[in-house]
Amino acid sequence: MVDRLDIDEATEVVLAAAKFTGAATTYTGKVSDTVDGLTVPARADSPLDRDLVGKLDWIVSSFGGSVTTDDGRSDTILLDAVKAVDALAGTDILGGLVVTDTEPV
């Protein structure tokens, strides 16, 4: 079943950001586990083996660096979403106090 994105209300925006954070954290963990499992089963004796080990080192470095770079960014996105929703809700409340003589919609 498809999980539809519904962000009509402020709380739904925060919930969507929390889902994103959870998914990103899970993905980052899986990449870390995969990178940690990339090893050479035997000593690299031949030039071809040494070249392949060099490629493996590059792969581990690239993916590991990506995980390190992305680590914590999803938490920042969630915090930013909460701050934005709080600011919007506060502005809405203050704006409602200023508006007078209006009819309910």
C-alpha positions in Angstrom: 0.0 0.0 0.0 1.3 3.4 -0.9 1.8 5.8 2.0 0.4 9.1 0.7 2.1 12.4 1.7 -0.4 14.6 3.4 0.9 18.0 4.6 -2.2 20.1 5.0 -1.7 20.7 8.7 1.3 21.9 10.6 1.6 18.7 12.5 1.5 16.7 9.2 4.5 18.7 8.0 6.4 17.7 11.1 5.4 14.1 10.8 6.5 14.0 7.1 9.8 15.5 8.1 10.1 12.9 10.8 9.4 10.1 8.3 12.1 11.5 6.0 14.6 11.6 8.9 13.8 8.0 9.9 14.2 6.8 6.3 17.4 8.7 5.8 18.9 7.4 9.0 18.0 3.8 8.1 19.5 4.2 4.6 22.7 5.7 6.1 23.0 2.8 8.5 22.5 0.2 5.7 25.2 1.9 3.6 27.6 1.9 6.6 26.9 -1.8 7.1 27.5 -2.6 3.5 30.8 -0.5 3.3 32.0 -2.2 6.5 31.5 -5.6 4.8 33.5 -4.8 1.7 36.8 -6.6 2.3 39.3 -8.5 0.2 39.2 -12.2 1.1 42.9 -12.8 0.3 46.2 -11.0 0.1 46.7 -9.0 -3.0 49.8 -10.5 -4.6 49.4 -9.7 -8.3 49.3 -6.3 -9.9 45.7 -7.0 -11.0 44.8 -7.8 -7.4 46.5 -4.7 -6.1 44.7 -2.6 -8.7 41.4 -4.1 -7.6 42.2 -3.5 -4.0 42.8 0.1 -4.9 39.4 0.3 -6.6 37.8 -1.2 -3.5 39.6 1.3 -1.3 38.2 4.1 -3.5 34.7 2.6 -3.2 34.9 2.3 0.6 36.3 5.8 0.9 33.6 7.3 -1.4 30.6 5.7 0.2 32.1 6.1 3.7 32.7 9.8 3.0 29.1 10.2 1.7 27.7 8.6 4.9 29.9 10.8 7.1 28.7 13.9 5.1 25.1 13.0 5.3 25.1 11.9 8.9 23.1 14.3 10.9 21.7 16.3 8.0 18.4 14.6 8.2 18.1 15.5 11.9 18.9 19.1 10.9 16.1 19.0 8.3 13.6 17.8 11.0 14.7 20.5 13.4 14.4 23.1 10.6 10.9 21.8 9.8 9.8 22.0 13.4 11.2 25.6 13.7 9.4 26.7 10.5 6.1 25.1 11.6 6.4 26.8 15.0 7.2 30.1 13.4 4.3 29.8 11.0 1.9 28.8 13.8 3.1 31.7 16.0 2.6 34.1 13.1 -0.8 32.7 12.4 -1.9 33.2 16.0 -0.5 36.7 16.2 -2.1 37.6 12.9 -5.4 36.3 14.2 -5.1 38.6 17.2 -4.7 41.6 14.9 -7.6 40.9 12.6 -10.9 42.2 14.0 -14.5 42.3 12.8 -14.2 39.3 10.6 -16.7 36.6 9.9 -15.8 32.9 10.3 -14.9 31.2 7.1 
